[in-house]
Amino acid sequence: MLEGRGSVAARPLRRSRRHRILAGICGGIAESYGWSPTVVRILWIVFGLLPVIPGTVLYVLLWILIPSE
């Protein structure tokens, strides 16, 4: 019925080697969803400033959990 619409990610989530500054988390998210790495980095900084979950803790956790390309 809605074939092709259910998949959000164009490719599996992996840390990027091409768009990497530190560990490639933001670049990997950007590549996975077809976004600009700069936009993802800016959003990461903005949401990292929120007091709910510290951005650095979440970044390190994703660094451990998301496999490299």
Contact map, one row per residue, 1 for C-alpha under 8 A:
111000000000000000000000000000000000000000000000000000000000000000000
111111000000000000000000000000000000000000000000000000000000000000000
111111000000000000000000000000000000000000000000000000000000000000000
011111100000000000000000000000000000000000000000000000000000000000000
011111110000000000000000000000000000000000000000000000000000000000000
011111110000000000000000000000000000000000000000000000000000000000000
000111111100000000000000000000000000000000000000000000000000000000000
000011111100000000000000000000001000000000000000000000000000000000000
000000111111100000000000000000011000000000000000000000000000000000000
000000111111000000000000000000011100000000000000000000000000000000000
000000001111100000000000000000111000000000000000000000000000000000000
000000001111110000000000000000010000000000000000000000000000000000000
000000001011111000000000000110010000000000000000000000000000000001100
000000000001111100000000100110010000000000000000000000000000000001111
000000000000111110000011111110000000000000000000000000000000001001111
000000000000011111110011111100100000000000000000000000000000000000011
000000000000001111110001000000000000000000000000000000000000000000011
000000000000000111110000001000000000000000000000000000000000000000000
000000000000000111111001011100000000100000000000000000000000000000000
000000000000000111111111111000000000000000000000000000000000000000000
000000000000000000111111000000000000000000000000000000000000000000000
000000000000000000011111100000000000000000000000000000000000000000000
000000000000001100011111100000000000000000000000000000000000001000000
000000000000001110111111111100000000000000000000000000000000000000000
000000000000011100010111111110000000000000000000000000000010011001000
000000000000001100110001111111000000100110010000000000000000000000000
000000000000001101110001111111100000100100000000000000000000000000000
000000000000111100100001111111110000000000000000000000000000000000000
000000000000111000000000111111111010100100000000000000000000000000000
000000000000000000000000011111111111100100000000000000000000000000000
000000000010000100000000001111111111100000000000000000000000000000000
000000001111110000000000000111111110000000000000000000000000000000000
000000011110000000000000000011111110000000000000000000000000000000000
000000000100000000000000000001111111000000000000000000000000000000000
000000000000000000000000000011111111101100000000000000000000000000000
000000000000000000000000000001100111111100000000000000000000000000000
000000000000000000100000011011100011111110000000000000000000000000000
000000000000000000000000000000000001111111000000000000000000000000000
000000000000000000000000000000000011111111100000000000000000000000000
000000000000000000000000011011000011111111110000000000000000000000000
000000000000000000000000010000000000111111111000000000000000000000000
000000000000000000000000000000000000011111111100000000000000000000000
000000000000000000000000000000000000001111111110000000000000000000000
000000000000000000000000010000000000000111111111000000100000000000000
000000000000000000000000000000000000000011111111100000100000000000000
000000000000000000000000000000000000000001111111110000000000000000000
000000000000000000000000000000000000000000111111110000100000000000000
000000000000000000000000000000000000000000011111111011110000000000000
000000000000000000000000000000000000000000001111111001100000000000000
000000000000000000000000000000000000000000000111111111000000000000000
000000000000000000000000000000000000000000000001111111000000000000000
000000000000000000000000000000000000000000000000011111000000000000000
000000000000000000000000000000000000000000000001011111101100000000000
000000000000000000000000000000000000000000000001111111111100000000000
000000000000000000000000000000000000000000011011100011111110000000000
000000000000000000000000000000000000000000000001000001111111000000000
000000000000000000000000000000000000000000000000000011111111100000000
000000000000000000000000000000000000000000000000000011111111110000000
000000000000000000000000100000000000000000000000000000111111111000000
000000000000000000000000000000000000000000000000000000011111111100000
000000000000000000000000000000000000000000000000000000001111111110000
000000000000000000000000100000000000000000000000000000000111111111000
000000000000001000000010100000000000000000000000000000000011111111100
000000000000000000000000000000000000000000000000000000000001111111100
000000000000000000000000000000000000000000000000000000000000111111100
000000000000111000000000100000000000000000000000000000000000011111110
000000000000111000000000000000000000000000000000000000000000001111111
000000000000011110000000000000000000000000000000000000000000000001111
000000000000011110000000000000000000000000000000000000000000000000111
